[in-house]
């Protein structure tokens, strides 16, 4: 276990999250990719907290998790509301403002 | 060293399940792969001497959030979705950017020579009691802010999915589930 390896791993996790947001059209998969990116940031936080022996990094991870939970609740409610109107969760279908 | 081997195995699992989540067609499978990913990350937290965060990761992420995801996936019945490319060359550009990012990572990490090991934190130092003390003393204000955020999110989620409220907010313009046709239907019923 080394800081370099862990940060590299966090970078790769973040990259997969970004690729998910760019490549997939399914709104739920995009949300899950967002969670992956949050997790990459959390992993970096905990790594540096362990390296510098400070508690604040772990506290911040705790806050990130709670805010992510709130964000997921709102996001999934939005997806359900959009699905009721459009009968699809393809994000390309969601262009209300364009029309 | 056994610790290093374990780290590589977990790292391969994490990256592999992340990529699998992107490639798998069925959304349920990608949600389950993400659960596997989160469990592996929780293991890493445990090795870094952060047991509280590791267990929070398992209960909140793998336990609560992913169950919510699976619930919505199965509720809506949208396991499969076509994967057409709407923007031209989007995939090619995305892969090119990923390639650039990997090159950047390699460049950054090849500059330093010698890896420095993560020292596991003192267990007494990061015990849940210590984290609780820090949360309620030093970080009390953000703690309360998070409480407000959670309440607002809950109310917002209920409002978004509440049908009566939605009808009142959208008025007659909502096309699909259509309170309008519903009221027309009622009017016809009353006439006949």
Interface residues (C-beta under 8 A of the other chain):
Chain A: X1 X2 X3 X4 X5 X6 X7 X8 X9 X11 X12 X13 X15 X16 X17 X18 X19 X20 X22 X23 X24 X25 X26 X28 X29 X31 X32 X33 X35 X36 X39 X42 X43 X46 X47 X49 X50 X51 X53 X55 X58 X59 X61 X62 X63 X65 X66 X67 X68 X69 X70 X71 X72 X73 X74 X76 X77 X78 X79 X80 X81 X83 X84 X85 X86 X87 X88 X89 X90 X92
Chain B: X3 X4 X7 X11 X14 X15 X18 X19 X21 X22 X27 X30 X31 X34 X37 X38 X41 X44 X45 X47 X48 X49 X50 X52 X53 X56 X57 X60 X61 X64 X65 X68 X69 X72 X73 X75 X76 X78 X81 X82 X83 X84 X86 X90 X91 X94 X97 X98 X101 X102 X105 X109 X112 X115 X116 X117 X118 X119 X120 X121 X122 X125 X126 X130 X131 X134 X135 X139 X142 X146 X149 X150 X152 X153 X154 X156 X157 X158 X160 X161 X166 X174 X175 X176 X177
